[in-house]
Amino acid sequence: MPDTEVTGSTLTIQLPLKVRKRGGRKLIVAPVGQEPWTFARPRVDNTLVKAIARAYRWQEWNAQRHLWSE
C-alpha cells in the first residue's frame, strides 16, 4: 500500500519500487508479493508516418527548387 501525504494543494505518494536497466531500457521492478505492471506498447499509425514522410520530402523539394520565391 502506498504512503500518501497531503500538504496544502500538494499530494505526495510514495511507492516502494526499484528501477533497473534491462537491455538498455529502464524497468520498474515491483516489490515482492506485488503483481508487476507494464506500459502498453505504443501503436504505430502507418498512415500518419507516411503523411509526415511525404510532407518532409515535399518541404525539402520545395526548399531546393525555391517554388515560392518572391
C-alpha positions in Angstrom: 0.0 0.0 0.0 1.5 3.4 -1.0 2.1 6.1 1.6 0.2 9.3 0.9 0.6 12.8 2.3 -1.4 16.0 1.6 0.2 19.4 2.2 -1.9 22.3 1.1 -2.6 21.7 -2.6 0.2 19.1 -3.0 -0.4 15.4 -2.9 2.7 13.2 -2.3 2.5 9.4 -3.0 5.4 7.2 -2.1 5.6 3.8 -3.7 8.1 1.1 -2.9 9.8 0.2 -6.2 13.2 -0.2 -7.9 14.3 1.0 -11.3 16.6 -1.4 -13.1 18.2 -1.3 -16.6 17.4 -4.3 -18.7 18.6 -4.4 -22.3 19.1 -0.6 -22.4 15.6 0.1 -21.2 14.6 1.1 -17.7 12.3 -1.3 -16.0 10.3 -0.7 -12.8 10.5 -3.8 -10.5 7.5 -4.3 -8.2 8.0 -5.2 -4.6 7.9 -8.9 -3.6 4.3 -10.1 -3.4 3.0 -7.4 -5.8 1.9 -8.2 -9.3 4.2 -6.5 -12.0 2.7 -3.7 -14.1 3.9 -2.7 -17.5 3.1 0.0 -20.0 1.0 -0.9 -23.1 3.2 -1.0 -26.2 2.6 2.1 -28.4 0.8 1.6 -31.6 2.3 3.0 -34.8 -0.1 4.8 -37.2 1.3 3.9 -40.6 -0.9 6.4 -42.4 0.4 9.2 -40.1 4.0 8.1 -40.6 3.6 8.1 -44.4 2.0 11.6 -44.3 4.8 13.0 -42.3 7.4 11.5 -44.6 5.7 12.9 -47.7 5.4 16.3 -46.1 9.1 16.3 -45.2 10.1 15.2 -48.7 7.8 17.9 -50.2 9.4 20.5 -47.9 12.9 19.5 -48.9 11.9 19.5 -52.6 10.3 22.9 -52.2 13.3 24.4 -50.4 15.7 23.2 -53.1 13.6 24.5 -56.1 12.5 27.8 -54.5 9.0 27.3 -55.7 7.6 30.1 -53.5 10.1 32.7 -54.4 9.0 36.4 -54.4 
